[in-house]
Amino acid sequence: MGQKENRDNLISPDSSLSSFEMGRDDVNVVCTYGKISVWFGRQVPDVVVGQILLGISNIDNSAVHELELICDFDDIMEYESNGYVLVSYARSSSGYRTTFNIPFSSKKALFRLAGSITEDLKDKDTVLDCYWTGDDSDIMRLYEELSNIDGWGLKSINYKDDAKEKQNDSVIFDR
């Protein structure tokens, strides 16, 4: 169990965490105290998209993704029926400009979001920003949760320190 002990000691208890980066070649996850930013490369398998969304949900189901899009008025109810929460809407020249929150507490909403990400990946890499209230222990729990994904690893840890000290405290891991 030496590997478990190493993972528990990855974050320095004496420093304040700035960012924690993990992933694999086709996925990159950067965690900070207010945000999780996920880059999905075009080659990422659908199952990995789902594992990441469910992993975030398992650690902090109060996390949300904010989605802005233009759609027909009738489509608003369709999004809501799939678990999206309408925050605002306004008529525009090309339809209704809407803002939805996608709650990670709704498996139905996550399923729809995963399908949307998979569809986007057919054309281009995709970035998903999630807002959460995670702290150091939540970040480590998320790392543990996502470590079940094949090829998953730690990429870098950055601490909040003076600029001079930051260079010394930044740790980069190569796989």
Secondary structure, 3 states (H helix, E strand, C coil): CHHHHHHHCCCCCCCEEEEEEEEECCEEEEECCCEEEEEECCCCCHHHHHHHHHHHHHHCCCCEEEEEEEECHHHHHHHHHCCCEEEEEEEECCEEEEEEEEECCCHHHHHHHHHHHHHHCCCCCEEEEEECCCCHHHHHHHHHHHCCCCCCEEEEEEEECCHHHHHHHCEECCC
